[in-house]
Amino acid sequence: MLSVADLRGTARRRRAPYSDKQHYQEYILQRIEGYKNSIGRDELLRLGDEAAGELAATSEGQFVLTEVLMLETVDRLIMKRLALRPYRRWRAQFIKLREAQRTPTHWGLEPACALGRLAPRVEPRDGVLVVGTGGEAAAYLLAAHEAAVTFVAADLGCVERVESRMAAESLASMFEGYVAQLGPCLPPFLDLDDLHIVVIDPAAIADFAPSTRAQFLGDVQRRSRPGAVHVILGSCPGLAPESLRALYDGWNAEEDARRRRRGASRRPDDLVLCKPACPPDTRAARIAASI
């Protein structure tokens, strides 16, 4: 993820974005797999028979019928059934769609929201963790900027809805969704480290005891790389983002110079916290204290 200084300067991004060809291949694969999952076993077997007959008719015994050839032929038959668009037509629509997807308003967010200011700093394949149902829109926005998004919520319906929309919006290639009950630490099956961005809906940890809440946030902080950003959403009436500020010792709060004065009916502002790029020199501190 780019820092604010990098964004203002001329520094080049560390990782190249995906090409349109790569996005097109993902689009084709998602549609094919979606079709296979939507039909029954009998229909899938009929497709296999059709593919075998086509191969037998065209190869004239010159090729050995292999599993790879069968799979490729079945996929080609599905593409024909679905009348999937060729690359040129798909690209014309995709560019417009992705441009819209990268705006906060496309997902129902305010244009000047914290995530909208953060999104331009995202680089392809940056590690992102989104916790809680209130982070749904954040997951979409960051995935549209080609981040590798992991979404965790306790609500099965929410996770299934996010997975479905990610697929519908051609954003599923770098997305993983999990249904999990949170505790003092992230679930052990989430092998997440070196995170660039973490988005937390406070409602997901509102019922925790204060000590458990502190342990959970400490675990997520340890998994975040130097310079990482945490966004605490103002989505929970019972737990304001500022009330969690004390649990981020040593982290810097990023202020929005354009932030409007908050009205009485407006929800709390999102809190944006940045992990120091370099850990404090504890050895030097101990030496100084001993002098």
PLY file of the C-alpha trace (Angstrom):
ply
format ascii 1.0
element vertex 291
property float x
property float y
property float z
element edge 290
property int vertex1
property int vertex2
end_header
0.00 0.00 0.00
1.25 3.46 -0.87
1.77 5.99 1.89
0.37 9.50 1.70
3.86 10.77 0.84
4.18 8.24 -1.98
0.81 9.25 -3.35
1.76 12.91 -3.39
5.15 12.20 -4.95
6.11 10.40 -8.11
6.89 6.99 -6.60
5.89 4.07 -8.80
3.68 1.30 -7.50
5.50 -1.79 -6.26
3.18 -4.24 -8.04
1.69 -4.04 -11.51
-2.12 -4.17 -11.79
-3.86 -7.07 -13.46
-4.14 -6.83 -17.23
-7.51 -6.74 -18.94
-6.72 -10.15 -20.45
-6.29 -11.61 -16.97
-9.59 -10.12 -15.85
-11.27 -11.55 -18.94
-9.95 -15.04 -18.25
-11.25 -14.77 -14.67
-14.63 -13.62 -15.99
-14.82 -16.66 -18.28
-13.75 -19.09 -15.54
-16.25 -17.67 -13.04
-19.13 -17.99 -15.50
-18.16 -21.55 -16.44
-17.80 -22.68 -12.83
-21.04 -20.93 -11.91
-22.86 -22.82 -14.66
-21.39 -26.16 -13.61
-22.54 -25.55 -10.04
-26.04 -24.62 -11.19
-26.81 -27.83 -13.12
-27.36 -31.37 -11.90
-25.06 -34.34 -12.24
-27.10 -35.87 -15.10
-26.84 -32.70 -17.18
-23.11 -32.51 -16.49
-22.71 -36.12 -17.65
-24.65 -35.32 -20.85
-22.23 -32.46 -21.45
-19.36 -34.93 -21.04
-20.92 -37.30 -23.57
-21.40 -34.42 -26.00
-17.78 -33.36 -25.56
-16.55 -36.96 -26.10
-18.63 -37.26 -29.28
-17.29 -33.97 -30.60
-13.69 -34.97 -29.91
-14.19 -38.36 -31.56
-15.67 -36.73 -34.66
-12.96 -34.08 -35.07
-9.82 -35.98 -34.05
-10.39 -38.96 -36.43
-8.40 -41.12 -34.03
-5.32 -38.93 -34.16
-5.39 -37.92 -30.48
-5.69 -39.84 -27.26
-8.82 -38.82 -25.36
-7.45 -37.34 -22.14
-9.10 -35.75 -19.13
-7.57 -32.39 -20.04
-9.04 -32.49 -23.55
-12.41 -33.45 -22.11
-12.39 -30.59 -19.62
-11.38 -28.06 -22.27
-14.11 -29.26 -24.61
-16.76 -29.18 -21.89
-15.74 -25.63 -20.99
-15.95 -24.60 -24.64
-19.44 -26.09 -24.93
-20.53 -24.18 -21.81
-19.12 -20.93 -23.24
-21.22 -21.56 -26.35
-24.34 -22.28 -24.32
-23.90 -19.13 -22.25
-23.06 -17.04 -25.32
-20.22 -15.39 -23.41
-19.01 -12.15 -24.91
-15.76 -12.09 -26.87
-12.87 -10.14 -25.37
-13.38 -6.89 -27.30
-17.05 -6.53 -26.35
-16.39 -7.58 -22.77
-13.50 -5.10 -22.38
-15.58 -2.12 -23.52
-18.12 -2.80 -20.77
-15.59 -3.91 -18.16
-13.59 -0.67 -18.23
-16.71 1.39 -17.55
-17.86 -1.00 -14.83
-14.52 -1.06 -13.01
-14.29 2.73 -13.12
-17.70 2.94 -11.44
-16.82 0.22 -8.93
-13.84 2.25 -7.72
-16.04 5.12 -6.57
-17.48 4.97 -3.02
-20.95 6.03 -4.22
-21.26 2.85 -6.31
-21.45 0.94 -3.02
-23.61 3.43 -1.13
-20.71 5.16 0.65
-20.23 8.89 0.96
-17.85 10.38 -1.63
-15.52 11.80 1.05
-15.65 8.82 3.41
-12.47 7.49 5.02
-12.35 4.48 2.70
-12.76 6.68 -0.33
-9.69 8.65 0.72
-7.77 5.46 1.44
-8.64 3.52 -1.73
-6.26 5.36 -4.12
-3.36 4.19 -1.97
-4.24 0.51 -2.47
-1.92 -1.53 -4.67
-2.78 -4.80 -6.44
-2.77 -7.80 -4.08
-2.46 -5.72 -0.90
-3.66 -7.88 1.99
-6.98 -6.62 3.38
-9.06 -7.95 6.28
-12.65 -6.78 6.72
-14.38 -7.79 9.97
-18.12 -7.60 10.58
-21.29 -7.19 8.54
-21.00 -3.41 8.59
-17.86 -3.68 6.46
-19.67 -5.14 3.44
-19.38 -2.00 1.29
-15.73 -1.61 2.28
-15.00 -5.14 1.03
-16.48 -4.34 -2.39
-14.65 -1.04 -2.74
-11.25 -2.43 -1.80
-11.72 -5.50 -4.02
-12.46 -3.15 -6.92
-8.98 -1.69 -6.35
-7.58 -5.23 -6.75
-6.73 -5.83 -3.11
-6.78 -9.39 -1.78
-9.82 -9.12 0.51
-10.67 -11.54 3.33
-14.15 -10.92 4.75
-15.11 -12.41 8.14
-18.54 -12.19 9.76
-20.66 -14.31 12.09
-23.75 -13.96 9.87
-23.92 -16.72 7.23
-26.47 -14.81 5.17
-24.21 -11.77 5.01
-21.16 -13.76 3.89
-23.18 -15.56 1.21
-24.58 -12.23 0.00
-21.10 -10.73 -0.26
-19.75 -13.79 -2.08
-22.65 -13.65 -4.54
-22.23 -9.97 -5.29
-18.46 -10.27 -5.62
-19.04 -12.90 -8.31
-21.75 -10.85 -10.04
-19.47 -7.79 -10.15
-16.45 -9.79 -11.39
-14.56 -9.16 -8.15
-14.38 -12.70 -6.78
-10.90 -13.64 -7.99
-9.12 -11.97 -5.03
-11.86 -12.49 -2.43
-12.38 -15.01 0.36
-15.33 -15.00 2.74
-15.61 -16.84 6.05
-18.34 -17.39 8.61
-16.71 -17.36 12.04
-17.35 -16.44 15.64
-14.65 -14.06 16.82
-12.86 -14.23 20.15
-9.61 -13.02 21.69
-7.86 -13.88 18.40
-8.76 -14.41 14.80
-9.82 -17.99 14.02
-6.76 -20.25 13.56
-7.79 -21.23 10.02
-7.24 -17.63 8.92
-3.57 -17.66 8.02
-3.28 -13.89 7.79
-0.11 -11.89 8.36
1.50 -8.81 6.84
-1.89 -7.12 6.40
-1.93 -3.74 4.67
-5.47 -2.65 5.58
-7.91 -3.78 8.26
-11.51 -2.56 8.37
-13.45 -3.29 11.55
-17.15 -2.92 12.22
-17.25 -2.29 16.00
-20.56 -4.16 16.21
-18.58 -7.38 15.65
-16.74 -6.87 18.96
-19.28 -4.76 20.86
-20.40 -7.65 23.08
-16.85 -8.61 24.07
-15.56 -8.01 27.56
-13.08 -5.09 27.52
-10.15 -7.46 28.03
-11.26 -9.71 25.15
-11.74 -6.70 22.90
-8.22 -5.50 23.70
-6.81 -8.98 22.98
-8.60 -9.19 19.65
-7.43 -5.78 18.47
-3.91 -6.58 19.69
-3.92 -9.78 17.62
-5.00 -7.92 14.48
-2.41 -5.21 15.11
0.36 -7.81 15.36
-0.73 -9.26 12.02
-0.48 -5.84 10.35
2.69 -4.78 8.58
4.54 -1.53 9.44
2.70 1.36 7.82
-0.58 -0.57 7.77
-3.88 1.25 8.19
-6.84 0.26 10.36
-10.25 1.78 9.73
-12.72 1.59 12.62
-16.14 2.21 11.12
-18.67 4.48 12.77
-21.33 1.84 12.17
-22.19 0.77 15.73
-24.28 3.14 17.86
-23.20 1.36 21.04
-19.44 1.50 20.42
-17.97 4.68 18.95
-14.66 4.40 17.07
-12.99 6.93 19.39
-13.66 4.64 22.36
-11.19 2.16 20.81
-8.47 4.76 20.23
-6.76 3.97 23.55
-6.22 0.36 22.40
-3.95 1.57 19.59
-0.97 2.69 21.61
1.69 4.24 19.39
-0.51 4.33 16.28
-1.14 7.65 14.53
-4.60 8.93 13.72
-5.07 10.26 10.20
-7.27 13.33 10.17
-9.34 14.46 7.19
-8.82 18.17 6.58
-12.05 18.28 4.59
-14.18 16.61 7.25
-17.42 18.42 7.78
-18.61 19.47 11.19
-20.66 16.58 12.46
-24.36 17.19 12.93
-26.46 15.77 15.72
-28.08 13.16 13.46
-24.90 12.10 11.69
-23.23 8.84 12.65
-19.75 8.98 14.25
-16.85 9.51 11.87
-14.73 6.53 10.90
-11.43 6.40 12.73
-8.32 5.89 10.59
-5.21 4.72 12.42
-1.76 4.13 10.93
0.83 1.75 12.33
4.31 3.32 12.62
6.51 2.47 9.67
9.35 1.55 12.01
8.91 -0.07 15.43
10.20 1.97 18.36
13.84 1.38 19.27
13.22 -0.24 22.65
16.90 -1.04 23.11
17.84 2.63 22.76
15.07 3.56 25.18
16.39 1.11 27.79
19.92 2.48 27.42
18.68 6.06 27.76
16.69 5.14 30.87
19.74 3.55 32.50
21.93 6.62 32.07
0 1
1 2
2 3
3 4
4 5
5 6
6 7
7 8
8 9
9 10
10 11
11 12
12 13
13 14
14 15
15 16
16 17
17 18
18 19
19 20
20 21
21 22
22 23
23 24
24 25
25 26
26 27
27 28
28 29
29 30
30 31
31 32
32 33
33 34
34 35
35 36
36 37
37 38
38 39
39 40
40 41
41 42
42 43
43 44
44 45
45 46
46 47
47 48
48 49
49 50
50 51
51 52
52 53
53 54
54 55
55 56
56 57
57 58
58 59
59 60
60 61
61 62
62 63
63 64
64 65
65 66
66 67
67 68
68 69
69 70
70 71
71 72
72 73
73 74
74 75
75 76
76 77
77 78
78 79
79 80
80 81
81 82
82 83
83 84
84 85
85 86
86 87
87 88
88 89
89 90
90 91
91 92
92 93
93 94
94 95
95 96
96 97
97 98
98 99
99 100
100 101
101 102
102 103
103 104
104 105
105 106
106 107
107 108
108 109
109 110
110 111
111 112
112 113
113 114
114 115
115 116
116 117
117 118
118 119
119 120
120 121
121 122
122 123
123 124
124 125
125 126
126 127
127 128
128 129
129 130
130 131
131 132
132 133
133 134
134 135
135 136
136 137
137 138
138 139
139 140
140 141
141 142
142 143
143 144
144 145
145 146
146 147
147 148
148 149
149 150
150 151
151 152
152 153
153 154
154 155
155 156
156 157
157 158
158 159
159 160
160 161
161 162
162 163
163 164
164 165
165 166
166 167
167 168
168 169
169 170
170 171
171 172
172 173
173 174
174 175
175 176
176 177
177 178
178 179
179 180
180 181
181 182
182 183
183 184
184 185
185 186
186 187
187 188
188 189
189 190
190 191
191 192
192 193
193 194
194 195
195 196
196 197
197 198
198 199
199 200
200 201
201 202
202 203
203 204
204 205
205 206
206 207
207 208
208 209
209 210
210 211
211 212
212 213
213 214
214 215
215 216
216 217
217 218
218 219
219 220
220 221
221 222
222 223
223 224
224 225
225 226
226 227
227 228
228 229
229 230
230 231
231 232
232 233
233 234
234 235
235 236
236 237
237 238
238 239
239 240
240 241
241 242
242 243
243 244
244 245
245 246
246 247
247 248
248 249
249 250
250 251
251 252
252 253
253 254
254 255
255 256
256 257
257 258
258 259
259 260
260 261
261 262
262 263
263 264
264 265
265 266
266 267
267 268
268 269
269 270
270 271
271 272
272 273
273 274
274 275
275 276
276 277
277 278
278 279
279 280
280 281
281 282
282 283
283 284
284 285
285 286
286 287
287 288
288 289
289 290
